[in-house]
């Protein structure tokens, strides 16, 4: 085992993930794949997803043409996808390709609009895990400013 892998194992961390690795871990694809990177991964605990918001996003055609704003539900979806990557990374290769379904979304708050050119940092933290149900707290920030937050739970299922 190399030194980096040994350090990751000892610290319960995982190397940063690019979009190609994310797509191996979760089934989401364009236009619903909402994260391009996952960084600061602490297996079983937390992770940060990165979403670069572009004017070319398909939802901006109708939300809103005169003042483009990213829909809040898609910010929550980015939280869920970041959490799904954390779950799959924590459970290991046997979990890759399994679906992670929303069960609840609570305490959702949208603080500021997200617009083209913004980079969202989606911080997710596991609050608890019981069997195949995971509960998370998510916070989305742009330039360090909180733009959205939610508490949500999801269930991982094997649909193969």
N, C-alpha and C positions, 0 to 999 in steps of 0.2 A: 504494500500500500504506500502511495506517495505521501509526502508531508502534508500537502494541502488536503487530501482526502482524509488523512488521519486527524488533522485539526478540525475539519468539518464534522467528523464522527464524534470527536471528544466534545465539541461545543454544541452538538445537536443542530448544526446549521447546514445549509445547502448552498451551493454556488448560485449566483444570479442566473436567471433563465431568460432566454430570448424568445421571440414569438414562435420560432420553429419548435422549440422544446415545449412551450406551452401547448401548442396544437397536438403534440404527442400525448400530453397528459389529460387534456379535456377535449370534448368533441366539438366545441364551438368553432365556427368559421365565419368569414365575412358574409353578411354585413353585421352579424351579432357578436363577433369576437370583440370585446371591449378593452382588452389589455394587450400591450406590446412587450412588456418586460415584467418580471417579478424579481424583487431584490430584497435584501435584509431578511432572508427566510430563516426562521427558527422553528424547526420541525415540532409539530404538536402545539405550537404557541402563537406565532404571528408571522406576518409577511407584508410586503408593500408592493402593490401593483402600480404600473405606470401606464397612463393613457395619454397619448398626444392627440389633442383635439384639432382636427383639420376642417376647413370649410368644405372639403370634399365629402364629408360624412353624409350619407343619404338622408338622414333625418332633418338636416338643415334646410332641405327644399321646402318643407312644410312647417318647420318649428323654429323660428318664424322667419319668413323670407326677408322682412324689413329689419329684423333684429334677431340674428341667429343665436339661439340658446339651446344648450344640450338638455334634453329631457331628463328630469330628475330620476325617473325610473331606470334610465340607462346608466346613470351613475351608480344606483343600487345594484344593477346587473353587473357592473364592473367590480363592485365589492364582492358579489357572490362568486364571480369567476376567479378573483384573487383567492378567496377562501377555498374554492374547489381545487385550485392548484396546491394550496397548502395541505388540504386533506389528502390528495393523491400523493404528494411528496412525503407526507408523514406515514401513510400506509404502505408505500413502496410500489414497485412495478406491477404487482398483481391488481392494483386499483386503477391503473391506467386504462382509459376508455370507458370506465363506469360513469354513470350519470349522477350528478348531484342535483337534487330537486329542492327548490324553495319549499318550506313548510309554513313559515311565518315571517312577517316583516313588521317590526314594532319600532316605536320611537323614531320614525323617520322624520328628519328635519332638513330642510333645504335653506341654506343661509345666504348664498350669493349665486348669481348666475354664472355658468361656465360657458365660455364663448370660444370661437375658433382662435387658435394660437395658444390656448392654455395647455399646460401640462398638469394633469391630475395625478397626485400621489395618493393612492388608496391604501390606508393602513388598516389591516384587519387583525383582530386579536381573538383567539378562542376563549370563550367564557366557560364552556363546559362541553363534554362529550358523554353521551349515554348510548351504548350499543352503536347503531349506525346513524345516530342523530347528533349533529354538531350545532352549537350555538355560538354566534360571533357578534362582536361589536365592530362596526366599520366606520372609518372617518375618511372623507375625501378632502384634500387640501390642494389649493393652487397658490403657489408662492408662499407657502406656510400659513395661509389663511383658510380656516375651515369653511368649506362650501356645502357639505352635506354630511349627514351621519345617520346611522340606523343600527338597530339590533335585529338580528334575523337568525333563523335556524334553517337547516337543510338536512336532507337525508341522502346518503349515498346508496345507490342500488346497482345491482349487476343485471343489465338487460341483454346480455349476450345470449 
